[in-house]
Amino acid sequence: MINAEVSKSGNESPLSVIRKFSRKVQGTGLVQNARKRRYFARAASKSVTKKRALKRIERRTTYNKNLKDGKIGEPVRRGNRAPTTMSAAQQVRDSGPGRLGEDTPIAR
């Protein structure tokens, strides 16, 4: 453990003593280390990650099987876009005579 000690010298103001203390603490790197370790999460062991992966695979296969058997309905799409069969580029291409240059004598 590192101690940061500061003493008041002469007629030094309390504010300057606090400033001196905070500079000393920054120099030790205590605050920086504490902030680094604040959200540290230990990595899961190999056995735990394998178990999670196997559970996820099993869940996915049972879901797909139930979906295929009709026990579960189709998932609801989120968002405001309606599902389309054609892409936007295909819709513009297939829109017909509205495109520029299709009906001009030069394009024929």
C-alpha positions, 0 to 999 in steps of 0.5 A: 500500500502506498501512502501519499503524505503532504505537510503544510509549509509556512503560510501556504493556503489550504487550497494549495495543500490540497492541490499538492496532495492531488498531484502526489496521488496522481504521481503514485498512479493509485487512481489510474490503477483503481479506474483500470480495475473498476470493471475488470471481469475475470475470463471464464474457464474453458469448461464454462465456455464449452458448457455455454456453447453446448447449451446455446447449440442445443437451444438453437436446434430445439428452437429450429425443430419446434419452428419447423414442426409448427409449435412456434410461430414465426418470429415478429420482425421489429422495426418499421420496414416491411419485408420486401421480396425485391431490393430497392435497386430491382424495384427502380430497374423494374419500375417501367417506362418512368426511367430516363432515356428508355423511351427516347429514340436514341436509346432504341 
